[in-house]
Amino acid sequence: VGNDVRNEQYREMFANAVRPLTGMDAKQLDVEGRRMKLTQDVQLECQRLDVEISVAEKEEKLVKQQALSDVRAELFRIRKNYQKKGC
């Protein structure tokens, strides 16, 4: 087993061990760990963007073909902002 796989397995085992305390899975724990380095304002912005992305993704699934390009453009804008903030 390579180093990256071993590190990934370790992170997953750690996340499972602390899950009763944190209530977060491995992916959520990684996101929170990354965001700890950000300022409080940016962290709040990231949380807001998380909600916006999920709403836009749901809208993308429900919208008719005519408006699909508009919804996808908005989703792209939100995701770009998400990446820019370092979320």
Phi and psi restraints in degrees (value plus and minus 20) as a CYANA .aco file:
   2 GLY   PHI     -96.0   -56.0
   2 GLY   PSI     150.8   190.8
   3 ASN   PHI     -80.4   -40.4
   3 ASN   PSI     -65.5   -25.5
   4 ASP   PHI     -84.1   -44.1
   4 ASP   PSI     -60.7   -20.7
   5 VAL   PHI     -85.7   -45.7
   5 VAL   PSI     -62.6   -22.6
   6 ARG   PHI     -82.9   -42.9
   6 ARG   PSI     -62.5   -22.5
   7 ASN   PHI     -84.3   -44.3
   7 ASN   PSI     -60.9   -20.9
   8 GLU   PHI     -83.9   -43.9
   8 GLU   PSI     -63.7   -23.7
   9 GLN   PHI     -82.7   -42.7
   9 GLN   PSI     -60.5   -20.5
  10 TYR   PHI     -82.4   -42.4
  10 TYR   PSI     -64.9   -24.9
  11 ARG   PHI     -82.1   -42.1
  11 ARG   PSI     -60.2   -20.2
  12 GLU   PHI     -87.1   -47.1
  12 GLU   PSI     -61.6   -21.6
  13 MET   PHI     -84.1   -44.1
  13 MET   PSI     -61.8   -21.8
  14 PHE   PHI     -82.3   -42.3
  14 PHE   PSI     -65.6   -25.6
  15 ALA   PHI     -80.9   -40.9
  15 ALA   PSI     -60.5   -20.5
  16 ASN   PHI     -87.1   -47.1
  16 ASN   PSI     -54.6   -14.6
  17 ALA   PHI     -89.6   -49.6
  17 ALA   PSI     -57.5   -17.5
  18 VAL   PHI    -116.0   -76.0
  18 VAL   PSI     -18.3    21.7
  19 ARG   PHI     -76.8   -36.8
  19 ARG   PSI     -60.5   -20.5
  20 PRO   PHI     -80.7   -40.7
  20 PRO   PSI     -48.8    -8.8
  21 LEU   PHI    -104.1   -64.1
  21 LEU   PSI     -60.3   -20.3
  22 THR   PHI    -115.9   -75.9
  22 THR   PSI     -50.0   -10.0
  23 GLY   PHI      55.6    95.6
  23 GLY   PSI      -6.5    33.5
  24 MET   PHI    -134.8   -94.8
  24 MET   PSI     124.2   164.2
  25 ASP   PHI    -104.3   -64.3
  25 ASP   PSI    -197.3  -157.3
  26 ALA   PHI     -80.8   -40.8
  26 ALA   PSI     -61.6   -21.6
  27 LYS   PHI     -85.2   -45.2
  27 LYS   PSI     -66.2   -26.2
  28 GLN   PHI     -83.6   -43.6
  28 GLN   PSI     -58.3   -18.3
  29 LEU   PHI     -85.9   -45.9
  29 LEU   PSI     -59.6   -19.6
  30 ASP   PHI     -82.1   -42.1
  30 ASP   PSI     -63.5   -23.5
  31 VAL   PHI     -82.2   -42.2
  31 VAL   PSI     -66.2   -26.2
  32 GLU   PHI     -83.7   -43.7
  32 GLU   PSI     -58.0   -18.0
  33 GLY   PHI     -83.2   -43.2
  33 GLY   PSI     -62.2   -22.2
  34 ARG   PHI     -83.6   -43.6
  34 ARG   PSI     -60.4   -20.4
  35 ARG   PHI     -96.4   -56.4
  35 ARG   PSI     -35.7     4.3
  36 MET   PHI     -81.2   -41.2
  36 MET   PSI     -47.0    -7.0
  37 LYS   PHI     -98.2   -58.2
  37 LYS   PSI     -35.1     4.9
  38 LEU   PHI    -105.0   -65.0
  38 LEU   PSI     140.8   180.8
  39 THR   PHI     -91.0   -51.0
  39 THR   PSI     143.3   183.3
  40 GLN   PHI     -79.5   -39.5
  40 GLN   PSI     -61.3   -21.3
  41 ASP   PHI     -82.5   -42.5
  41 ASP   PSI     -63.7   -23.7
  42 VAL   PHI     -88.7   -48.7
  42 VAL   PSI     -56.4   -16.4
  43 GLN   PHI     -81.1   -41.1
  43 GLN   PSI     -62.9   -22.9
  44 LEU   PHI     -85.0   -45.0
  44 LEU   PSI     -59.2   -19.2
  45 GLU   PHI     -83.0   -43.0
  45 GLU   PSI     -60.7   -20.7
  46 CYS   PHI     -83.2   -43.2
  46 CYS   PSI     -61.6   -21.6
  47 GLN   PHI     -83.1   -43.1
  47 GLN   PSI     -60.1   -20.1
  48 ARG   PHI     -84.9   -44.9
  48 ARG   PSI     -61.2   -21.2
  49 LEU   PHI     -86.7   -46.7
  49 LEU   PSI     -53.7   -13.7
  50 ASP   PHI     -76.9   -36.9
  50 ASP   PSI     -66.0   -26.0
  51 VAL   PHI     -86.5   -46.5
  51 VAL   PSI     -64.3   -24.3
  52 GLU   PHI     -80.6   -40.6
  52 GLU   PSI     -61.4   -21.4
  53 ILE   PHI     -84.4   -44.4
  53 ILE   PSI     -65.0   -25.0
  54 SER   PHI     -84.6   -44.6
  54 SER   PSI     -58.2   -18.2
  55 VAL   PHI     -86.0   -46.0
  55 VAL   PSI     -63.5   -23.5
  56 ALA   PHI     -86.1   -46.1
  56 ALA   PSI     -56.3   -16.3
  57 GLU   PHI     -86.4   -46.4
  57 GLU   PSI     -60.2   -20.2
  58 LYS   PHI     -85.5   -45.5
  58 LYS   PSI     -61.3   -21.3
  59 GLU   PHI     -83.3   -43.3
  59 GLU   PSI     -58.1   -18.1
  60 GLU   PHI     -80.9   -40.9
  60 GLU   PSI     -57.1   -17.1
  61 LYS   PHI     -92.8   -52.8
  61 LYS   PSI     -48.0    -8.0
  62 LEU   PHI    -115.2   -75.2
  62 LEU   PSI     -38.6     1.4
  63 VAL   PHI     -97.2   -57.2
  63 VAL   PSI     132.4   172.4
  64 LYS   PHI     -95.6   -55.6
  64 LYS   PSI     144.7   184.7
  65 GLN   PHI     -77.7   -37.7
  65 GLN   PSI     -55.2   -15.2
  66 GLN   PHI     -81.1   -41.1
  66 GLN   PSI     -62.7   -22.7
  67 ALA   PHI    -116.0   -76.0
  67 ALA   PSI     -18.0    22.0
  68 LEU   PHI     -80.9   -40.9
  68 LEU   PSI     -60.1   -20.1
  69 SER   PHI     -85.1   -45.1
  69 SER   PSI     -56.6   -16.6
  70 ASP   PHI     -85.2   -45.2
  70 ASP   PSI     -63.5   -23.5
  71 VAL   PHI     -86.2   -46.2
  71 VAL   PSI     -61.6   -21.6
  72 ARG   PHI     -85.8   -45.8
  72 ARG   PSI     -56.8   -16.8
  73 ALA   PHI     -84.7   -44.7
  73 ALA   PSI     -61.4   -21.4
  74 GLU   PHI     -85.7   -45.7
  74 GLU   PSI     -62.9   -22.9
  75 LEU   PHI     -82.1   -42.1
  75 LEU   PSI     -60.3   -20.3
  76 PHE   PHI     -82.4   -42.4
  76 PHE   PSI     -62.6   -22.6
  77 ARG   PHI     -81.6   -41.6
  77 ARG   PSI     -63.5   -23.5
  78 ILE   PHI     -85.7   -45.7
  78 ILE   PSI     -65.7   -25.7
  79 ARG   PHI     -84.3   -44.3
  79 ARG   PSI     -56.6   -16.6
  80 LYS   PHI     -83.7   -43.7
  80 LYS   PSI     -63.4   -23.4
  81 ASN   PHI     -82.9   -42.9
  81 ASN   PSI     -59.1   -19.1
  82 TYR   PHI     -79.9   -39.9
  82 TYR   PSI     -66.8   -26.8
  83 GLN   PHI     -86.0   -46.0
  83 GLN   PSI     -61.0   -21.0
  84 LYS   PHI     -81.0   -41.0
  84 LYS   PSI     -58.0   -18.0
  85 LYS   PHI     -95.3   -55.3
  85 LYS   PSI     -37.3     2.7
  86 GLY   PHI      64.9   104.9
  86 GLY   PSI       3.8    43.8
